[in-house]
Amino acid sequence: MKKLRVKKGDTVYVNAGNDKGKTGKVLSVIPAEDRLIVEGVNMVSKHTKPNAKQPQGGIIRQEAPVHISNVQLVDPAASNPAPTRVGYKFVDGKKIRYAKKSGEEIK
């Protein structure tokens, strides 16, 4: 399986598609498909039948997966948050992610 540089809980910037320019938090990652779900991005309308959770049924808006190549991690350490590439380095024998733009560690 391929190693993805973005994890659940990260803040990402959308750099392609209809939602270009938006930022959001990663809700889930689907590594098998190289996709992730970002909060408030790529919203779709889903028709639902009545059930216990939605007694009326109807149309609900929810996020659909976005391809990993269409997002970039937002540098959390920068004074003006901007998209950055992600690198890896070893510190005290542990592999950590860091922002290439600022050089700061990504928690």
TORTITI-358708 format. One record per residue (C-alpha): residue number from 1; residue in three letters; x, y, z. Coordinates in pm, whole numbers, padded with zeros to 5 digits. Layout:
residues N
[gudren NUM,Ala,[X,Y,Z]]
...
end
This chain:
residues 107
[gudren 1,Met,[00000,00000,00000]]
[gudren 2,Lys,[00120,00349,-00085]]
[gudren 3,Lys,[00226,00587,00194]]
[gudren 4,Leu,[00013,00902,00196]]
[gudren 5,Arg,[00154,01225,00336]]
[gudren 6,Val,[-00180,01353,00464]]
[gudren 7,Lys,[-00348,01210,00773]]
[gudren 8,Lys,[-00687,01236,00941]]
[gudren 9,Gly,[-00716,01565,01131]]
[gudren 10,Asp,[-00473,01760,00908]]
[gudren 11,Thr,[-00580,02090,00753]]
[gudren 12,Val,[-00549,02089,00374]]
[gudren 13,Tyr,[-00579,02339,00090]]
[gudren 14,Val,[-00769,02237,-00226]]
[gudren 15,Asn,[-00560,02335,-00529]]
[gudren 16,Ala,[-00776,02191,-00810]]
[gudren 17,Gly,[-01138,02131,-00898]]
[gudren 18,Asn,[-01464,02314,-00828]]
[gudren 19,Asp,[-01365,02389,-00467]]
[gudren 20,Lys,[-01023,02532,-00555]]
[gudren 21,Gly,[-00897,02774,-00290]]
[gudren 22,Lys,[-01093,02626,00002]]
[gudren 23,Thr,[-00932,02483,00313]]
[gudren 24,Gly,[-01073,02217,00539]]
[gudren 25,Lys,[-00999,01946,00791]]
[gudren 26,Val,[-00944,01587,00672]]
[gudren 27,Leu,[-01229,01372,00805]]
[gudren 28,Ser,[-01109,01038,00667]]
[gudren 29,Val,[-00847,00891,00436]]
[gudren 30,Ile,[-00906,00611,00183]]
[gudren 31,Pro,[-00553,00490,00096]]
[gudren 32,Ala,[-00667,00211,-00137]]
[gudren 33,Glu,[-00824,00469,-00370]]
[gudren 34,Asp,[-00579,00759,-00307]]
[gudren 35,Arg,[-00871,00970,-00187]]
[gudren 36,Leu,[-00972,01159,00123]]
[gudren 37,Ile,[-01281,01331,00259]]
[gudren 38,Val,[-01238,01699,00349]]
[gudren 39,Glu,[-01483,01891,00566]]
[gudren 40,Gly,[-01700,02125,00357]]
[gudren 41,Val,[-01538,02031,00024]]
[gudren 42,Asn,[-01693,01846,-00273]]
[gudren 43,Met,[-02045,01853,-00128]]
[gudren 44,Val,[-02302,01627,-00298]]
[gudren 45,Ser,[-02676,01578,-00251]]
[gudren 46,Lys,[-02780,01230,-00143]]
[gudren 47,His,[-03140,01110,-00153]]
[gudren 48,Thr,[-03231,00898,00150]]
[gudren 49,Lys,[-03526,00679,00235]]
[gudren 50,Pro,[-03696,00729,00571]]
[gudren 51,Asn,[-03516,00548,00855]]
[gudren 52,Ala,[-03470,00577,01231]]
[gudren 53,Lys,[-03217,00857,01198]]
[gudren 54,Gln,[-03408,01047,00927]]
[gudren 55,Pro,[-03781,00975,00980]]
[gudren 56,Gln,[-03879,01204,00691]]
[gudren 57,Gly,[-03607,01085,00456]]
[gudren 58,Gly,[-03527,01347,00192]]
[gudren 59,Ile,[-03215,01504,00050]]
[gudren 60,Ile,[-02902,01545,00262]]
[gudren 61,Arg,[-02578,01724,00174]]
[gudren 62,Gln,[-02254,01541,00251]]
[gudren 63,Glu,[-01888,01541,00153]]
[gudren 64,Ala,[-01766,01315,-00127]]
[gudren 65,Pro,[-01405,01192,-00159]]
[gudren 66,Val,[-01143,01411,-00328]]
[gudren 67,His,[-00830,01277,-00496]]
[gudren 68,Ile,[-00513,01317,-00291]]
[gudren 69,Ser,[-00337,01498,-00578]]
[gudren 70,Asn,[-00589,01784,-00557]]
[gudren 71,Val,[-00495,01887,-00202]]
[gudren 72,Gln,[-00187,02017,-00022]]
[gudren 73,Leu,[-00116,02024,00348]]
[gudren 74,Val,[-00140,02366,00513]]
[gudren 75,Asp,[00174,02461,00708]]
[gudren 76,Pro,[00056,02483,01071]]
[gudren 77,Ala,[00367,02666,01195]]
[gudren 78,Ala,[00366,02952,00945]]
[gudren 79,Ser,[00239,03292,01061]]
[gudren 80,Asn,[00034,03312,00741]]
[gudren 81,Pro,[-00096,02956,00679]]
[gudren 82,Ala,[-00002,02853,00327]]
[gudren 83,Pro,[00013,02521,00138]]
[gudren 84,Thr,[00338,02331,00169]]
[gudren 85,Arg,[00494,02004,00064]]
[gudren 86,Val,[00561,01735,00322]]
[gudren 87,Gly,[00899,01579,00394]]
[gudren 88,Tyr,[01021,01311,00631]]
[gudren 89,Lys,[01326,01307,00856]]
[gudren 90,Phe,[01452,01104,01148]]
[gudren 91,Val,[01477,01270,01491]]
[gudren 92,Asp,[01597,01059,01786]]
[gudren 93,Gly,[01535,00742,01584]]
[gudren 94,Lys,[01173,00835,01502]]
[gudren 95,Lys,[01044,00925,01157]]
[gudren 96,Ile,[00857,01256,01163]]
[gudren 97,Arg,[00675,01468,00904]]
[gudren 98,Tyr,[00787,01825,00849]]
[gudren 99,Ala,[00672,02118,00635]]
[gudren 100,Lys,[00920,02188,00357]]
[gudren 101,Lys,[00825,02557,00345]]
[gudren 102,Ser,[00902,02640,00709]]
[gudren 103,Gly,[01100,02333,00817]]
[gudren 104,Glu,[00873,02291,01121]]
[gudren 105,Glu,[00752,01954,01248]]
[gudren 106,Ile,[00393,01858,01170]]
[gudren 107,Lys,[00218,01717,01475]]
end
